[in-house]
């Protein structure tokens, strides 16, 4: 590897790492608790619908959020994931299960 390509790679890594998220305002529209039997226990999944300005996202978390239905939320989209910023500043990441256009 040449010195120039090493510098270019390092600069690219810093740029990607330092990229800030594009936060959006939204509302936590709904919560559904899904319980799935596994062997002799039950796994709980918390399925939320988060409504943004133009799209509504359905996401699934293993643990409940620190928010209730109809609370305003901040979130960012990265590829197929939604990152939700909780009121205390913690960020929670979940895969997007479904996207739907918001009716105006």
C-alpha positions as CSV (number, residue, x, y, z in Angstrom):
1,X,0.0,0.0,0.0
2,X,1.4,3.4,-0.9
3,X,1.6,6.2,1.5
4,X,-1.0,8.2,-0.5
5,X,-3.6,5.4,-0.4
6,X,-3.1,5.0,3.3
7,X,-3.7,8.7,3.9
8,X,-6.8,8.7,1.7
9,X,-8.1,5.6,3.5
10,X,-7.5,7.2,6.9
11,X,-9.3,10.4,5.8
12,X,-12.2,8.5,4.5
13,X,-12.5,6.5,7.8
14,X,-12.5,9.7,9.8
15,X,-15.1,11.3,7.6
16,X,-17.4,8.3,7.8
17,X,-16.9,7.9,11.5
18,X,-17.5,11.6,12.3
19,X,-20.6,11.8,10.1
20,X,-23.5,13.0,12.3
21,X,-27.0,11.5,12.1
22,X,-29.8,13.4,10.5
23,X,-32.3,13.6,13.3
24,X,-36.0,13.8,12.6
25,X,-38.9,14.7,14.8
26,X,-41.7,12.2,15.1
27,X,-44.4,10.6,17.3
28,X,-44.5,7.2,18.9
29,X,-47.9,6.1,17.5
30,X,-48.4,2.6,18.9
31,X,-46.9,-0.3,20.9
32,X,-47.6,-4.0,20.5
33,X,-46.1,-6.6,22.8
34,X,-45.4,-9.9,21.0
35,X,-44.6,-13.0,23.1
36,X,-43.0,-15.9,21.4
37,X,-42.7,-19.3,23.1
38,X,-39.2,-20.7,23.0
39,X,-38.6,-24.0,24.6
40,X,-40.0,-23.7,28.1
41,X,-39.9,-19.9,28.2
42,X,-41.4,-16.9,26.5
43,X,-39.4,-14.2,24.7
44,X,-40.9,-10.7,24.6
45,X,-40.6,-8.3,21.7
46,X,-41.8,-4.7,21.8
47,X,-43.1,-3.6,18.4
48,X,-43.4,0.2,17.9
49,X,-44.8,2.3,15.1
50,X,-43.0,5.7,14.8
51,X,-44.5,8.3,12.6
52,X,-42.3,10.9,10.9
53,X,-43.2,13.7,8.6
54,X,-43.6,11.6,5.5
55,X,-43.1,7.9,6.5
56,X,-44.2,5.7,9.4
57,X,-41.8,3.0,10.5
58,X,-42.5,-0.3,12.4
59,X,-39.6,-1.4,14.5
60,X,-38.9,-4.1,17.1
61,X,-37.0,-3.9,20.3
62,X,-36.1,-6.6,22.8
63,X,-36.6,-4.2,25.7
64,X,-39.2,-1.4,26.2
65,X,-38.4,2.2,25.3
66,X,-38.5,5.0,27.9
67,X,-41.4,6.6,26.2
68,X,-45.2,6.1,26.0
69,X,-47.6,6.1,23.1
70,X,-48.1,9.6,21.6
71,X,-44.8,11.0,23.0
72,X,-42.7,13.1,20.6
73,X,-39.5,11.3,19.7
74,X,-36.3,12.0,17.8
75,X,-35.0,9.4,15.4
76,X,-32.6,8.9,12.5
77,X,-32.6,6.4,9.6
78,X,-29.4,4.5,8.7
79,X,-29.9,2.1,5.8
80,X,-32.4,-0.5,7.1
81,X,-32.2,0.6,10.8
82,X,-34.0,3.2,12.9
83,X,-32.0,4.9,15.7
84,X,-34.2,6.4,18.4
85,X,-32.9,9.0,20.8
86,X,-34.5,8.6,24.2
87,X,-35.2,11.5,26.5
88,X,-32.1,10.7,28.6
89,X,-29.9,10.9,25.5
90,X,-29.4,7.1,25.0
91,X,-29.7,5.9,21.5
92,X,-31.5,2.6,20.7
93,X,-31.1,0.9,17.3
94,X,-33.6,-1.5,15.7
95,X,-34.2,-3.0,12.3
96,X,-37.0,-1.5,10.3
97,X,-39.7,-4.1,9.8
98,X,-42.1,-2.0,7.7
99,X,-42.3,1.5,6.1
100,X,-45.6,3.2,5.2
101,X,-46.4,6.6,3.7
102,X,-48.1,9.0,6.1
103,X,-51.5,10.2,4.9
104,X,-51.8,14.0,4.9
